[in-house]
């Protein structure tokens, strides 16, 4: 089986567990899974301990329970223990990504990469998000960044669609029209 398929199966299982709990738990489980995956990537000691065949699975399960008992629901800790028992701890990052994708689909939400020539203030961010939500008909989680190379305007990526309203593109179109005589 492909790693993405396995990760998606685990993510679907965690979504099912989260749906059985209070309404806000779906987002919380996603944050917890993302935090655990990030901790495994950031701290080599955690990764080595979880990946090592020399550390018994029962010890790994106890370490997870001890580390997360104060911050995570029991069901979430059990999920991680099941992941470790089956030797899938190397897929935590992929599980986190698949989980977020599933939650986005469930909540009719999309992520948009927004590139502006300058850093956007809070007011401009709200305006851009409102326009995108109106155009797409979905909740938008925008990820802003600045790139002075676009000269002005905005470049938006939503999935595989690109909305290019940059000054650089407009100048390129104008140049092509002038050269071809359109």
Residue pairs with C-beta under 8 A, 6 or more apart in sequence:
3 91
3 94
4 94
4 98
6 88
6 91
7 91
7 94
7 95
7 97
7 98
8 98
8 102
10 79
10 83
10 88
10 91
10 95
10 98
11 95
11 96
11 98
11 99
11 101
11 102
12 98
12 102
13 79
14 29
14 33
14 76
14 79
14 95
14 99
15 26
15 29
15 99
15 102
15 103
15 106
17 29
17 75
17 76
17 79
18 25
18 26
18 28
18 29
18 30
19 26
21 73
21 75
25 73
26 103
26 106
27 103
28 73
29 73
29 76
29 99
30 96
30 99
30 100
30 103
32 68
32 71
32 72
32 76
33 76
33 92
33 95
33 96
33 99
34 96
34 100
36 68
36 80
36 92
36 96
37 92
37 93
37 95
37 96
39 46
40 46
40 47
40 50
40 89
40 92
40 93
41 47
41 93
49 55
49 60
49 63
50 60
50 84
50 89
51 89
51 90
57 84
57 85
60 81
60 84
60 89
61 81
61 84
61 85
64 77
64 80
64 81
64 84
65 77
65 81
68 76
68 77
68 80
69 77
83 89
83 91
83 92
83 95
88 95
103 109
104 110
104 111
104 141
107 139
108 138
108 139
109 138
109 139
109 140
109 141
110 136
110 138
110 139
110 140
110 141
110 158
110 159
111 140
111 141
111 142
111 143
111 158
112 132
112 140
112 141
112 142
112 143
112 156
112 157
112 158
113 142
113 143
113 145
113 156
113 157
113 158
114 120
114 128
114 132
114 142
114 143
114 144
114 145
114 154
114 155
114 156
115 144
115 145
115 146
115 147
115 150
115 154
115 155
115 156
116 124
116 144
116 145
116 146
116 147
116 150
116 154
117 146
117 147
117 148
117 150
117 151
117 152
117 153
117 167
118 146
118 148
119 144
119 146
120 128
120 144
120 146
125 142
125 144
128 142
128 144
128 154
129 140
129 142
132 140
132 142
132 156
132 158
133 139
133 140
136 158
140 158
147 155
149 168
150 166
150 167
150 168
151 166
151 167
151 168
151 171
152 166
152 167
153 165
153 166
153 167
153 168
153 169
153 170
154 163
154 165
154 166
155 162
155 163
155 164
155 165
155 166
156 162
156 163
156 165
157 163
176 182
